[in-house]
Amino acid sequence: MNIEKSISLFERAQQSIPGGVNSPVRAFKSVGGTPLFMQRAKGAYLYDADGNAYIDYIASWGPMILGHAYEPVVQAIRGKAMDSTSFGAPTELEIEMAELIISMVPNVDLIRMVSSGTEACMSVIRLARGFTGKNKFIKFEGHYHGHADSFLVKAGSGVATFNIQAVPGVTAGVAGDTLTAPYNDLEAVKKLAAEHKGTIAAIIVEPVAGNMGCILPARGFLEGLRALCDAEGIVFILDEVMTGFRLAPGGAQERLGIRADLVTYGKVIGGGMPVGAFGGRKDIMQQIAPLGNIYQAGTLSGNPIAMIAGYTLLSELKKNPSIYKELEEKTIYLREGLEAGLKAWGQPYVINQLGSMISVHFSNHPVTDFASASSASTEAFKKYFHAMLGQGVYLPPSAFESWFLNNALTKEDLDKTISASAESLKQIP
Ligand SMILES: *Cc1c(COP(=O)(O)O)cnc(C)c1O
């Protein structure tokens, strides 16, 4: 495979951009090699600067759930751009977007738009603190809630990929208000809540973890957190930046039948444009400015181009809920195909999957939390990743990320992926 142009673009990029990338997980730092510079994408395929084609299992980390350059979204953006790209004043489209989300998602009375998942998560923690008058919150090891200071404690995604133990620049004062527990360990959370009784504003959790590979919630875990929050007056926050509009039209709340007080969105919600959102219980959401004094704002929040992209994609998902069934069937087909190859290979592996989220860990024990995800072989993943890439399959460049399927994938694409996987395993000693 010729990647000459990507190599020279990466060299050039490093002269003007730190590490050559605008988000660290793109850098291939943990798997080694040169990140591929993309030129265009259509449906399930990415095309790099050298013209190589790849079957895409990142889907821009989620948003491209119906495939790249999805025609209705592209047309909607084109049409809207002619009416100006930003006003700094309210528009009817923002109401339509809010109404659409509220019609799709349970337990959301009011919703506010922002421009990223990071903003949504940091806003929701401020809101929970302001609402309860308490300072601390509990998050889980290996969970990622964006890069706001208070979340960069035992965080997943790039922080885990690069094995960063403490992020310089996050003060001890801030980090001290972030309590952490292992995912799926309800007893540990109960213990923390007892030790810090009366000081905890919120528990925030990825309902299905996706930033340390894909890890499912243990039976009763989320329900246990919900009950604990009810008993202790703690705000229960589901971070649905990954799972929202991906596991079901109503996200993990719908798919898993769990009720959040507040919920955050990102990724799919913007149809590939920079969009995030947070919403939930009316009595809490009403504390935000201008109704209340908990301040939160954004010059480009509710931007018309971003809104029309998200609105168009979400409308399609609402209109055709069978998309979710198709996506899940494709993912199960892929899982079974990958498993057949892995069994024949004969070494230990774990595949976790729910809906259209899936990941492979090279591990000889179940992967249920950050400790078990971390003890899987990253060396084996590195070899697997490059062997897959060499055969035209683009996986996330880290074992600490979920793969995301998009509905443009055909059976033929999945079959190609399955045989590429069987071939790739031969290159792992
Ligand atoms: C990606 C992600 C975020 C951060 O979203 P950005 O748009 O990258 O700021 C927050 N929470 C979860 C669960 C995520 O996967």
The ligand as an SDF file (V2000), in Angstrom:
LIG
                    3D

 15 15  0  0  0  0  0  0  0  0999 V2000
  -16.4090   11.6130   22.7720 C   0  0  0  0  0  0  0  0  0  0  0  0
  -16.9630   11.6230   24.1280 C   0  0  0  0  0  0  0  0  0  0  0  0
  -17.0520   12.8050   24.8840 C   0  0  0  0  0  0  0  0  0  0  0  0
  -16.4490   14.1110   24.4110 C   0  0  0  0  0  0  0  0  0  0  0  0
  -17.0560   14.5900   23.2600 O   0  0  0  0  0  0  0  0  0  0  0  0
  -16.2490   15.6480   22.3290 P   0  0  0  0  0  0  0  0  0  0  0  0
  -17.2640   16.0370   21.3050 O   0  0  0  0  0  0  0  0  0  0  0  0
  -15.0780   14.9060   21.7870 O   0  0  0  0  0  0  0  0  0  0  0  0
  -15.8510   16.7800   23.1960 O   0  0  0  0  0  0  0  0  0  0  0  0
  -17.6940   12.7630   26.0940 C   0  0  0  0  0  0  0  0  0  0  0  0
  -18.2360   11.6230   26.5570 N   0  0  0  0  0  0  0  0  0  0  0  0
  -18.1540   10.4730   25.8810 C   0  0  0  0  0  0  0  0  0  0  0  0
  -18.7970    9.2350   26.4290 C   0  0  0  0  0  0  0  0  0  0  0  0
  -17.4960   10.4230   24.6550 C   0  0  0  0  0  0  0  0  0  0  0  0
  -17.3850    9.2590   24.0080 O   0  0  0  0  0  0  0  0  0  0  0  0
  1  2  1  0
  2  3  1  0
  2 14  2  0
  3  4  1  0
  3 10  2  0
  4  5  1  0
  5  6  1  0
  6  7  2  0
  6  8  1  0
  6  9  1  0
 10 11  1  0
 11 12  2  0
 12 13  1  0
 12 14  1  0
 14 15  1  0
M  END
$$$$
